[in-house]
Amino acid sequence: MTWIGGIFSKVNMSQGELRKKLALMMETACPADEPSAVAYHRCISSILDDTHGQALVKVSLSVEGTPPEDIYTDYQEKLALIYDGHLYNSKNTEAKLSRARCRVNETAAESLVYLLAELPGNLEQKVRRSLTGLDGDYALAVSDTDQIVISRDSLGTKPLYFAENNKFSAFASNKKPLWKIGLGEVRLLRAGMLAIFDHEKVSVKKAWPLHKKEINIMSMARAVDKYEQALCSAVRKRLAEVNHTNKVGVLLSGGVDSCLIAKLVHDAASGLGMEAIAYTAGLPDSPDVNFAREFARELGIKHKMKILNINRVEEYIPKVIEAIEDSDFVQIETGIGLYAAIDMASQDGTRVIFSGQGPDELWGGYNWYPKVLGKDGRQELCRRMWDDFTKADIETLDRENKIAMAHGVELFFPYLDNEVVNVAMSVASELKVTSEEDYLGKHPHRQLAIKMGISEKYANREKLAIQHGTGIHGVLDDIARRNGFDPALVKDIGYKSEGITTEKMGSSARYGYRYTGKKLWQVPQHVQLFLHALAYRKGLLDKSVRDRVGYFLEKARLSSRVLV
């Protein structure tokens, strides 16, 4: 796991001020009381260019059996590269290098920085050319004497944020370091984008946006075969990146997505001499806990569970807000079970965890998809599925990565491998969601699970969102009320969450509720106010949002309803 950050001065910033801000960013990004700080040793590498007013820093958690990575520079040390994640196809990069520059046992990152130095053009042009066709899960930054360019892969598998004022600009793997150095409004760099820092401003441009594929897989048999090849390769590729470790984890909910990944990882890891361990969190007798327990027993995988109650859920809420730097209701309720499971894995000494995120958008798994098909037609269904998939970075991946980051854990998303995505996007939607009565969906995905030996009990288990499968959704109302936040308070102070932010997180909140039970999916206003209050108290809001939340909390304080 790696955290990256950097600063670019727009004015003549003193050497002392540049170093002070960089140190403050590192201290905030990696506090001493964070779970990962206690368990693992950190390796810090930095480059400070006082002459040109810029700095790069990389903080890595040491991994058994591998030397710490430094900042990568080219032969003449005019370019520097830092990244979080993994670069897979080093041979593709090496093929672009001149023969004189190729070295034996060169890493993908070393090949990339040498290629950047060789390519013509300015820094933006070099980055665009070198990253085209690169297979990887990454967020990275490249600097020369005049600019810094930051970028994320086309699927957004690693988070990256940036901000600026009239004196300097900065970027980091999370928001808190940017807030701490005085940047009040932090922006997310979206998937497939790049941002160029110079002495005047930060310019954001499209780089590697996702494109729809030609639909050329029309039969179920061919879809399953192609999918099997791509997914098995994706799992092996990621295991090869961590072959130094003796165990890997899998997040297991007992649904088809996590069961299939658990099966593939368990089988492949055992062949490499690694132990696979499944982790599950939820309330007693919740569906996820029961299904996961039974599946793990049948598969023969080592399984650890954390059983939650209302008090434990309440304890986790501020920790989740701190980790994901967000107070959105959907983000928090989906993050609690994940946080509990990753927390358990981290305490168990597991550094690498496989996640089952991705199939619902790729293969048509949400239970409102057939209703979209019936009401608005197949073209609208395909549009919705594509829109949901392209929002995975901001709605799912950033949340999960930052929870993992807080625990010093590396997350892998094999369902979001480039080749897996290409296969899924080439399959006709008629094979995914067959009709408006098809509330199961994801048929090629489920058929592959059955082919791999997974019982239909799990392969054809109906989709449950994590907050419902773990039982967490139902207890948040009670927690908010016992802290003094109820519908009467919302009415008294005139609070509406839409007045804080108009952005809806998650397809259920954006539109899914219109096709299913509204009560199940609409955000309870008093719970959202409670979450906003917690984030406000911890200083985890952009300034504009903080001001709006503060206005309502002051009204609540004056009403003597809650202690702010």
C-alpha positions in Angstrom: 0.0 0.0 0.0 1.4 3.4 -1.0 0.3 7.0 -0.3 1.5 9.7 -2.7 1.5 13.5 -2.6 3.1 16.6 -3.9 3.2 20.4 -4.0 3.7 22.8 -6.8 4.4 26.5 -6.0 2.8 29.3 -8.0 4.9 32.0 -6.3 8.3 32.1 -4.8 7.7 29.8 -1.8 10.6 29.6 0.6 12.5 26.4 1.2 11.3 26.3 4.7 7.6 26.8 3.8 7.7 24.1 1.1 9.3 21.6 3.5 6.9 22.5 6.3 3.8 21.9 4.1 5.2 18.6 2.8 5.9 17.4 6.4 2.4 18.5 7.4 0.9 16.5 4.5 2.8 13.4 5.5 1.9 13.6 9.2 -1.8 14.1 8.3 -1.8 11.3 5.7 -0.2 8.8 8.0 -1.1 9.7 11.6 0.7 7.7 14.4 -2.7 6.5 15.8 -3.9 5.0 12.5 -4.4 1.2 12.6 -1.7 0.7 9.9 0.9 2.8 11.8 0.9 0.4 14.7 1.3 -2.8 12.7 3.6 -1.9 9.9 6.9 -0.1 9.2 6.7 2.9 6.8 9.2 3.8 4.1 9.3 7.4 3.1 10.9 8.8 -0.1 10.8 12.4 -1.2 12.2 14.8 -3.7 12.3 18.5 -2.9 13.2 20.9 -5.8 13.5 24.2 -4.0 14.7 26.0 -7.1 11.5 25.2 -9.0 9.2 25.2 -6.0 8.0 21.6 -6.1 8.1 18.4 -4.1 7.0 14.8 -4.4 6.6 12.3 -1.6 5.8 8.6 -1.4 5.0 6.7 1.8 4.9 2.9 1.5 4.2 0.2 4.0 7.1 -2.3 4.0 6.1 -5.7 2.7 7.8 -8.9 3.7 10.2 -10.2 1.2 10.4 -7.0 -0.9 12.7 -4.0 -0.7 11.1 -0.6 -0.3 10.5 1.3 -3.5 12.1 4.7 -4.0 11.0 7.5 -6.2 11.8 6.6 -9.8 14.0 8.9 -11.9 15.3 8.8 -15.4 19.0 8.4 -16.3 19.7 12.2 -16.1 17.4 12.6 -13.1 15.3 15.2 -14.9 12.1 13.3 -14.6 10.6 11.7 -11.4 7.8 9.2 -11.1 5.7 8.1 -8.1 2.7 5.9 -8.1 0.2 3.9 -6.0 -0.8 0.6 -7.3 0.5 -2.0 -9.8 1.8 -1.8 -13.4 1.3 -5.2 -15.1 2.5 -5.2 -18.7 6.1 -4.1 -18.4 7.0 -5.9 -21.6 4.7 -3.6 -23.5 6.6 -0.6 -22.1 10.0 -2.2 -22.7 9.1 -2.8 -26.3 8.8 1.0 -26.8 12.2 1.6 -25.4 15.3 1.9 -27.5 17.5 -1.2 -27.3 20.3 0.8 -25.7 18.1 1.7 -22.8 16.7 -1.8 -22.0 18.1 -3.5 -18.9 17.7 -7.0 -17.5 15.3 -7.3 -14.5 14.0 -3.8 -14.9 10.7 -3.1 -13.1 7.7 -1.8 -15.0 8.1 1.5 -13.2 11.7 1.8 -14.2 10.9 1.0 -17.8 8.1 3.6 -17.7 10.2 6.5 -16.4 13.0 5.7 -18.9 10.4 5.7 -21.7 9.0 9.0 -20.5 12.5 10.5 -20.8 13.0 9.2 -24.3 9.6 10.3 -25.8 9.4 13.7 -27.5 7.2 16.6 -26.5 6.3 18.3 -23.3 5.5 16.4 -20.1 1.8 16.1 -20.8 2.5 14.6 -24.3 5.1 12.2 -22.8 2.6 11.0 -20.2 -0.1 10.5 -22.7 2.1 8.5 -25.1 3.7 6.4 -22.4 0.5 5.4 -20.6 -1.5 4.5 -23.7 -2.1 0.8 -23.6 -0.5 0.4 -20.1 -2.2 -2.4 -18.2 -2.4 -1.4 -14.5 -4.3 -0.4 -11.4 -2.7 3.0 -10.6 -2.7 6.6 -9.6 0.6 8.3 -10.5 2.5 11.6 -10.7 5.4 12.6 -13.0 7.4 15.7 -12.6 10.0 17.7 -14.5 11.4 21.1 -13.8 8.4 22.9 -15.2 5.3 20.8 -14.5 3.8 18.0 -12.5 1.3 15.7 -14.3 -1.0 13.4 -12.2 -3.2 10.7 -13.7 -5.4 7.7 -12.8 -6.1 4.6 -14.9 -9.2 4.4 -17.0 -11.2 2.5 -14.4 -10.1 4.6 -11.4 -8.9 1.7 -9.3 -6.7 4.0 -7.0 -7.8 7.4 -5.6 -6.2 10.8 -6.2 -7.2 14.3 -5.2 -6.0 17.8 -5.8 -6.6 21.4 -4.9 -5.1 24.9 -5.4 -5.2 28.5 -4.2 -3.4 31.6 -5.5 -0.1 30.5 -3.9 0.3 26.8 -4.6 -1.4 23.6 -5.8 -1.1 20.1 -4.3 -2.3 16.6 -4.8 -2.6 13.5 -2.5 -4.1 10.0 -2.3 -6.7 11.4 0.2 -8.3 14.7 1.1 -7.2 15.4 4.7 -3.5 16.4 3.9 -4.8 18.9 1.4 -7.3 20.4 3.9 -4.5 20.5 6.5 -2.2 22.7 4.4 -5.0 25.3 3.9 -6.7 24.1 0.7 -10.4 24.4 1.5 -12.0 23.0 -1.7 -10.6 19.6 -2.7 -11.4 18.0 -6.0 -11.4 14.4 -7.0 -9.4 13.4 -10.1 -11.8 11.1 -11.9 -10.9 7.9 -13.7 -9.1 8.2 -17.0 -8.2 11.9 -16.4 -5.0 13.8 -16.0 -4.2 17.1 -14.3 -1.3 19.4 -15.3 0.2 21.6 -12.6 2.2 24.6 -13.6 3.1 27.9 -12.0 -0.3 29.5 -13.0 -3.0 26.9 -12.5 -4.1 23.2 -12.6 -5.6 22.1 -15.9 -7.8 18.9 -16.0 -8.1 17.0 -19.2 -9.5 13.7 -20.5 -6.8 11.1 -21.1 -8.0 7.6 -21.2 -11.8 7.7 -20.9 -13.7 4.4 -21.1 -15.3 3.6 -24.5 -18.2 1.3 -25.2 -17.2 -1.9 -27.0 -18.7 -3.5 -30.1 -21.3 -6.1 -29.1 -20.0 -9.3 -30.7 -20.7 -12.1 -28.1 -24.2 -13.3 -28.7 -24.2 -16.8 -27.2 -24.1 -17.8 -23.5 -21.4 -20.5 -24.1 -19.0 -18.1 -25.8 -19.6 -15.5 -23.1 -18.9 -17.9 -20.3 -15.7 -19.2 -22.0 -14.3 -15.8 -22.7 -15.2 -14.6 -19.3 -13.5 -17.6 -17.6 -10.3 -17.0 -19.5 -10.2 -13.3 -18.7 -11.2 -13.6 -15.0 -8.8 -16.5 -14.2 -6.0 -14.5 -15.8 -6.9 -11.4 -13.8 -6.7 -13.4 -10.5 -3.4 -15.0 -11.4 -1.9 -11.7 -12.6 -2.7 -10.1 -9.2 -1.4 -13.0 -7.2 1.8 -12.9 -9.1 2.3 -9.3 -7.9 2.2 -10.4 -4.2 3.9 -13.8 -4.5 6.2 -12.7 -1.6 3.4 -13.0 0.9 2.2 -16.2 2.6 -1.5 -15.3 2.8 -4.1 -13.3 1.1 -7.6 -12.3 2.1 -11.0 -12.3 0.4 -14.0 -10.3 1.4 -16.9 -12.8 1.5 -20.6 -12.0 1.7 -22.0 -15.3 0.5 -23.3 -13.8 -2.8 -22.2 -15.0 -6.2 -19.6 -12.2 -6.7 -17.6 -12.8 -3.6 -18.1 -16.6 -3.7 -16.6 -16.8 -7.2 -13.6 -14.7 -6.3 -13.1 -16.7 -3.1 -13.1 -19.9 -5.1 -10.7 -18.6 -7.8 -8.3 -17.1 -5.2 -8.4 -20.1 -3.0 -7.6 -22.5 -5.8 -4.9 -20.3 -7.4 -3.3 -19.3 -4.1 -3.0 -22.9 -2.8 -1.0 -23.7 -6.0 1.4 -20.9 -5.2 1.9 -21.9 -1.6 -0.3 -19.1 -0.2 -3.1 -19.4 2.3 -6.4 -17.8 1.4 -8.6 -16.5 4.3 -12.1 -15.2 3.9 -13.4 -12.3 6.1 -17.1 -11.5 6.8 -18.7 -8.9 9.0 -22.4 -8.4 9.8 -25.1 -8.5 12.4 -26.1 -11.8 14.0 -28.1 -14.0 11.6 -27.9 -11.4 8.8 -28.1 -13.0 5.3 -24.4 -12.3 4.5 -23.2 -13.9 7.7 -25.3 -17.1 7.3 -24.5 -17.6 3.6 -20.8 -16.8 4.0 -20.4 -19.2 6.9 -22.0 -22.0 4.9 -20.1 -21.3 1.7 -16.7 -21.1 3.4 -17.4 -24.5 5.1 -18.3 -26.1 1.7 -15.3 -24.6 0.0 -12.9 -25.5 2.8 -11.4 -22.0 3.0 -10.3 -20.6 6.3 -13.1 -18.2 7.5 -13.1 -15.4 10.1 -16.2 -13.4 11.0 -16.9 -10.3 13.1 -20.4 -10.3 14.5 -21.7 -6.7 15.0 -24.3 -5.2 17.3 -25.8 -1.7 17.4 -23.1 -0.5 19.7 -20.3 -1.8 17.5 -21.9 -0.2 14.5 -22.1 3.1 16.3 -18.4 2.9 17.2 -17.5 2.3 13.5 -19.5 5.2 12.1 -17.0 8.0 13.0 -14.1 5.7 12.0 -15.6 5.2 8.6 -16.3 8.9 8.2 -12.6 9.5 9.1 -11.3 6.9 6.6 -13.5 7.8 3.6 -13.6 11.6 4.3 -17.3 11.6 3.4 -20.6 11.8 5.3 -22.9 10.7 2.5 -25.5 8.2 3.9 -25.0 5.6 1.2 -21.2 5.8 1.5 -21.3 5.4 5.3 -23.8 2.5 5.5 -22.0 0.5 2.8 -18.7 1.3 4.3 -19.4 0.0 7.9 -19.4 -3.7 7.1 -16.4 -3.3 4.8 -14.5 -1.4 7.5 -15.2 -4.1 10.1 -14.0 -6.9 7.8 -10.8 -5.1 6.7 -10.1 -4.1 10.3 -10.3 -7.8 11.3 -8.1 -8.8 8.4 -5.5 -6.1 9.3 -5.4 -7.3 12.9 -4.9 -10.8 11.5 -1.8 -9.6 9.7 -3.3 -9.9 6.2 -1.9 -7.3 3.9 -3.6 -8.2 0.6 -7.3 -8.6 0.1 -9.4 -9.4 -3.0 -12.7 -7.6 -3.5 -15.7 -8.7 -5.5 -16.8 -5.3 -6.7 -17.8 -4.8 -10.3 -20.2 -7.5 -11.6 -23.5 -5.8 -10.8 -22.7 -2.9 -13.3 -20.9 -5.1 -15.8 -23.4 -8.0 -15.9 -26.7 -6.4 -14.9 -27.2 -7.4 -11.2 -29.2 -4.6 -9.7 -32.8 -5.5 -9.0 -34.1 -2.4 -10.6 -32.5 -3.2 -14.0 -35.4 -5.4 -15.2 -37.9 -2.6 -14.2 -35.9 -0.1 -16.2 -36.1 -2.6 -19.1 -39.8 -3.0 -18.7 -40.6 0.7 -18.3 -38.1 2.4 -20.5 -36.7 -0.2 -22.9 -33.4 -2.0 -23.5 -31.6 1.1 -24.8 -32.3 2.9 -21.6 -31.2 -0.1 -19.6 -27.9 -0.2 -21.4 -27.4 3.5 -20.9 -28.1 3.1 -17.2 -25.7 0.2 -16.8 -22.9 2.1 -18.6 -23.5 5.2 -16.6 -23.4 3.1 -13.3 -20.2 1.5 -14.4 -18.4 4.7 -15.3 -19.2 6.1 -11.8 -17.6 3.1 -10.0 -14.5 5.2 -9.1 -16.4 7.9 -7.2 -19.2 5.7 -5.8 -17.4 2.5 -4.8 -13.6 2.2 -5.4 -12.4 5.4 -3.7 -14.4 4.5 -0.6 -13.1 0.9 -0.4 -9.5 1.9 -1.2 -9.4 4.6 1.5 -10.8 2.2 4.1 -8.0 -0.2 3.1 -5.4 2.6 3.2 -6.4 3.4 6.8 -5.5 -0.2 7.7 -2.3 -0.6 5.6 -4.1 -3.1 3.3 -3.8 -3.5 -0.4 -7.1 -4.1 -2.3 -7.4 -5.9 -5.6 -10.4 -5.8 -7.9 -10.0 -8.6 -10.4 -13.5 -8.0 -11.9 -12.2 -4.6 -13.0 -9.3 -6.0 -14.9 -9.1 -4.4 -18.4 -9.6 -7.7 -20.2 -12.5 -8.8 -18.0 -14.2 -5.4 -18.6 -13.6 -5.7 -22.4 -15.2 -9.2 -22.4 -18.2 -8.1 -20.3 -18.8 -5.0 -22.5 -18.8 -7.1 -25.6 -21.6 -9.4 -24.4 -25.1 -8.7 -25.5 -27.3 -7.2 -22.8 -30.0 -9.8 -23.7 -27.8 -12.4 -22.1 -27.4 -10.4 -18.9 -30.9 -9.2 -18.2 -33.3 -11.4 -20.3 -36.6 -9.7 -19.6 -38.5 -7.4 -17.4 -39.3 -10.4 -15.1 -35.7 -11.3 -14.8 -34.9 -10.2 -11.3 -31.8 -12.4 -11.0 -29.7 -11.1 -13.9 -26.0 -11.5 -14.3 -26.5 -14.8 -16.2 -23.1 -15.3 -17.8 -21.5 -14.4 -14.4 -23.7 -16.9 -12.6 -23.1 -19.6 -15.2 -19.4 -19.2 -14.8 -19.8 -19.7 -11.0 -21.7 -22.9 -11.6 -19.1 -24.1 -14.1 -16.4 -23.5 -11.6 -18.2 -25.8 -9.1 -20.1 -23.3 -7.0 -23.5 -24.5 -5.8 -26.6 -22.9 -7.4 -27.5 -21.9 -3.8 -24.8 -19.3 -4.0 -24.5 -18.8 -7.7 -28.2 -17.9 -8.0 -28.5 -16.1 -4.7 -30.6 -12.9 -5.2 -28.7 -9.6 -5.0 -28.6 -7.9 -1.7 -26.8 -4.6 -1.2 -24.1 -4.9 1.4 -25.9 -2.6 3.9 -28.9 -4.9 3.7 -27.1 -8.2 3.6 -25.1 -7.3 6.7 -28.1 -5.9 8.5 -26.5 -2.5 9.0 -29.1 -0.4 7.2 -31.8 -1.2 9.8 -29.9 0.0 12.8 -28.7 3.4 11.6 -32.1 5.0 12.3 -32.0 3.8 16.0 -28.4 5.2 16.3 -29.3 8.6 15.0 -32.4 8.9 17.2 -30.6 7.9 20.4 -28.1 10.7 19.6 -31.0 13.3 19.4 -31.5 13.3 15.6 -35.0 12.5 14.6 -37.6 13.7 11.9 -39.0 16.3 14.3 -35.5 18.0 14.6 -35.2 18.0 10.8 -38.6 19.6 10.5 -37.8 22.2 13.2 -34.6 23.5 11.6 -35.8 23.1 8.0 -32.9 20.8 7.1 -32.8 19.1 3.6 -29.8 17.1 2.5 -30.3 18.5 -1.0 -29.4 21.9 0.5 -26.0 20.6 1.5 -25.1 18.8 -1.7 -27.1 17.8 -4.8 -24.8 14.9 -5.7 -26.4 11.5 -5.3 -24.0 8.7 -4.5 -24.9 5.2 -5.7 -27.3 4.1 -8.4 -30.0 3.3 -5.7 -30.0 7.0 -4.6 -29.6 8.4 -8.1 -32.5 6.6 -9.7 -33.0 3.0 -8.5 -35.4 4.0 -5.8 -37.9 5.2 -8.5 -38.2 1.6 -9.7 -38.3 -0.2 -6.4 -39.4 0.4 -2.8 -38.7 4.0 -2.1 -38.6 3.5 1.6 -35.8 1.0 1.3 -33.6 3.2 -0.8 -34.4 6.8 0.0 -32.0 8.6 2.4 -33.6 9.2 5.9 -33.0 12.9 6.4 -32.5 12.7 10.2 -29.8 10.0 9.7 -28.1 12.1 7.0 -28.1 15.1 9.4 -26.5 13.0 12.1 -23.7 11.9 9.7 -23.2 15.5 8.6 -22.8 16.5 12.2 -20.2 13.8 12.9 -18.2 14.9 9.9 -18.5 18.6 10.9 -17.1 17.8 14.4 -14.2 16.0 12.9 -13.4 18.7 10.4 -13.9 16.4 7.4 -15.8 18.6 5.1 -14.9 21.0 2.3 -15.3 24.6 3.4 -18.4 25.3 1.3 -20.2 22.2 2.7 -18.9 22.8 6.2 -20.5 26.3 6.2 -23.9 24.9 5.1 -23.8 22.1 7.6 -22.7 24.5 10.3 -25.7 26.7 9.6 -28.2 23.9 10.4 -26.2 22.6 13.4 -26.3 26.1 14.9 -30.1 26.1 14.5 -30.2 22.7 16.1 -28.1 24.0 19.0 -30.4 27.0 19.5 -33.3 24.7 19.6 -31.6 22.8 22.5 -32.4 19.5 20.7 -28.8 18.3 20.2 -25.3 19.2 21.6 -23.2 20.4 18.7 
